[in-house]
Amino acid sequence: MDAVQKANSGHPGTPMALAPLAYLLWTKHLRYNPADPAWLNRDRFVLSAGHASMLLYSVLYLTGYDLSLDDIKQFRQWESKTPGHPELGFTPGVETTTGPLGQGIGNAVGMAVGEAHMAALFNRDQKIFDHNIYFIASDGDMMEGISHEAASFAGHAKLGKLIGFYDDNHITIEGDTALTFSDDTAARFDAYHWHTQHVADVNDLGALNNAIEAAKAETSRPSLIVVRSHIGYGSPHKHDTAEAHGSPLGAEEIILTKQALGYPSQEPFYVAPEALKFWRDTGKKRAAAEDEWKKIYEAYKSKNPGLEAELQRRLRGDLPDGWENELPTFTAKDGNVASRAASGVVINAIAKEIPELIGGSADLASSTDTIVKGAPSFSAEEYGGRNFHFGIREHAMGAIMNGMSLTGGIIPYGATFLIFSDYMRPPVRLACIMKRHVIYVYTHDSIGLGEDGPTHQPVEQLSALRAIPEMTVIRPADASETTEAWRAALKHKEGPVALVLTRQKLSFIDRTKYAPASGLARGAYVLADAPGGAPEVVLMSSGSEVALVLDAQKKLEADGIRARAVSMPSMEIFARQDQAYRDSVLPKGVKRIAMEAAHPMSWYRWVGDDGVIIGIERFGASAPAQTIFIHLGITVDHMVKAAKTLVGKRQS
């Protein structure tokens, strides 16, 4: 109450309501060590109802994490350890960034996937991976669609280490949930094959404790405990009201609430010394779980030195020595290859060298070429499988990938069509905020999709993805650049990478005549320079349109215009280069033309005020791909005409 009041911002009601649940979890059930928040086999706790962050910050402070009372007093202030919603990396003990409702449920499912997978691979006589994943979800989490997707996946996969609490407090921002929500949530989760229980009153510690014990004992299904609580519990005037949800209670109401609860002091932020001692002692007692685990781990290390060394390599995030030797080289004999097909070749070439690279697609494996051939599928019967069938659940796929990456020792990839990246945008954004090493494989990348029409042809998606901070988008121009794109994606560990790939075949770019595809490592490079002197114009593009740039360059050369052809597969990587390199590729004073079968927004930075962008500012059409390219002006002739106009020479 005091933290929200001081900040004049926040959500006091749910932390007040769920204090009994937090008390039981942190004093009797969770395995954690405040002195070592990241120990490998700790239980994970995810506050999907991230607006209730003060609940989590309170118990982290009380149990002795590196979070002081002064940090609590800085709730929601600039660069404090206590931001408005929990954020990974800000607060010791916070396992993931939550806030957008439902994302924490998806993350928790991914963490349960990660625990199951790593246990299947690395456990021997000693169980070094053997922890539970707990989450708290609100009415809002349950209303959001991702909770349906993620819960369906978890139930099908029988993730028995996953235990959730649904805070059934009947209140949202607009008022009583009866306004809009009458689901039988337990029945819904029963239908997903979860183990469900009801606790009629969160303040009934005996009933609540028994339910938690029963959930822990149920190992063949995930568990959901529906807990009835009362938002703003103890507040004389705001108990069970929407006013307690998203606003400070007010100084007078806080005084009345403390009096009603029999609190020993009216002083803001007062913590009774005997209470603090109890909590700190409890934190030390719970830390004994790590001491016991360390003994198990030492025995494991002694008996399995090679396996333990492999585990540590994966946990450090080091890629195996020599993995790059397995990257395929494409030659003229391979002919014209769609970049999605080239990507599939790369995945299968490196899979045996990088076992931590695991993933799949949203029911599109045959279309996205993301199956590791001969490898088993992840399932309730085979948690060690590396081919993932996420089902038609893009939103959950993105959140589950985040949770898998947070487990450690896993580099997850997930595939769908580029147009459906919109379905998974919230977890993609969170992956960027958390700088997770996850890889998205987005195929069917443009109007080149053809006859499926505008509903399936991405136009604005490239610019939208490029606009997300910490996102790296790579759209390779040919099979050779696709190999380099995977190299870059695996080496880039500070944020997600989106590989944007074609369905249609791409022209083979002869690297004996043109610059090597290794130039992709710097984001953009001179693919073919102007013959006979300094360029009069720079032509640039990404992906399938790079071949059109090369053809346009030849036509301009025939007409006596010196043009430089630039491949820019990744604007983000190029932007990270020093100014001297960027100037060497895009020389100052030379006019530029960019062409891409997508919205032009992201190109303005690179063409400048006097440049030209040939893009698409309408939706596509249902027709053969080449017909669409012609009608929408993504052609060699269009680029040639623009170049001649730009350099002041008449069309011949």
Secondary structure, DSSP 8 states (H G I E B T S, - for coil): -HHHHHHT-S--HHHHHTHHHHHHIIIII----TT-TT-TT--EEEESSGGGHHHHHHHHHHHT-S--HHHHHTTT-TT-SS-SS--TTTSTT--S---STTHHHHHHHHHHHHHHHHHHHH-SSS-S----EEEEE-HHHHHSHHHHHHHHHHHHHT-TTEEEEEEE--EETTEEGGGT----HHHHHHHTT-EEEEES-TT-HHHHHHHHHHHHH--SS-EEEEEE--TTTT-TTTTTSTHHHHS---HHHHHHHHHHHT-S--STT---HHHHHHHHHHHHHHTHHHHHHHHHHHHHHHH-HHHHHHHHHHHHT---TTGGGG-----GGG-SEEHHHHHHHHHHHHTTT-TTEEEEESS-HHHHT---TT--B-BTTBTT--EEE--S-HHHHHHHHHHHHHHSS-EEEEEEEGGGGGGGHHHHHHHHHHT---EEEEES-SGGG-TT-TTTS-SSHHHHHHTSTT-EEE--SSHHHHHHHHHHHHH--SS-EEEE--SSEE----TTTS--GGGGGGS-EEEE--TTSS-SEEEEE-GGGHHHHHHHHHHHHHTT--EEEEE-S-HHHHHTS-HHHHHHHS-TT-EEEEE-SS-SGGGHHHH-TT-EEE---S---SS-HHHHHHHTT-SHHHHHHHHHHHHT----
